[in-house]
Amino acid sequence: MKKTELNSEVLDKAMECSLFKFCDSEKVSNYLKDIGAYVCDFDSGEIIPAELRRSAYGIIISGSVKIFSGERHSNSFLMNVVSECQPFDISALIDVDERQPVSVITTAGRCCILFIPTCPIAKFMLDYPEIAANCFKFLCGRIEFLNQKIHSLSCGSSNQKLVNFLLNEFYFEDGKFMVRIKSCVELADRLNVSRASLYRSMDTLENEGAISRNGKIIVITDIAKLQER
């Protein structure tokens, strides 16, 4: 992890985030500078430290991150993948005191993140009603997303098992989201599905334009479609 300069390029990218929709870009940029927003660059596979998340929320400037439930072990599962211009840890906006994050966030490839301190957010919302409306809309979307996630995790279909595997295991290289497998036989055993079911699931995702296959490499061509399943 390395702190970098809060420059105009980062600020312009941050303004594409849904939280700042309909807001005056110059005023928001000045505000972010005044409250001490800062930027960090991460290498692939780094865990975003809890101390950065306790009193700030993040916006992805480049790259993407994976959010897991608790520590990375056999009982944890992938909750979400957050990509460019999307926020994370926005629940910190309603916390008065510093909190202890219960999730683990790791980078999927090299990643640049803008961290925004949350302490002055109440005044910001008063000055910019658009921010309050955008936050409310975002949080409502998160509730719907979590309901879909609960449903998909409980259904246990071969399609969903494959989707969860791809989202959990992908890495970013040469501008692509990729997953390398040993063989379809090994993957079917790992997912506890038949090979026929696995092939059907792969064909379904490929026909939908969500993935493409090249030997032992599966390329995620539309990560949003996978997350929506």
Disulfide bonds with the S-S distance in Angstrom:
none
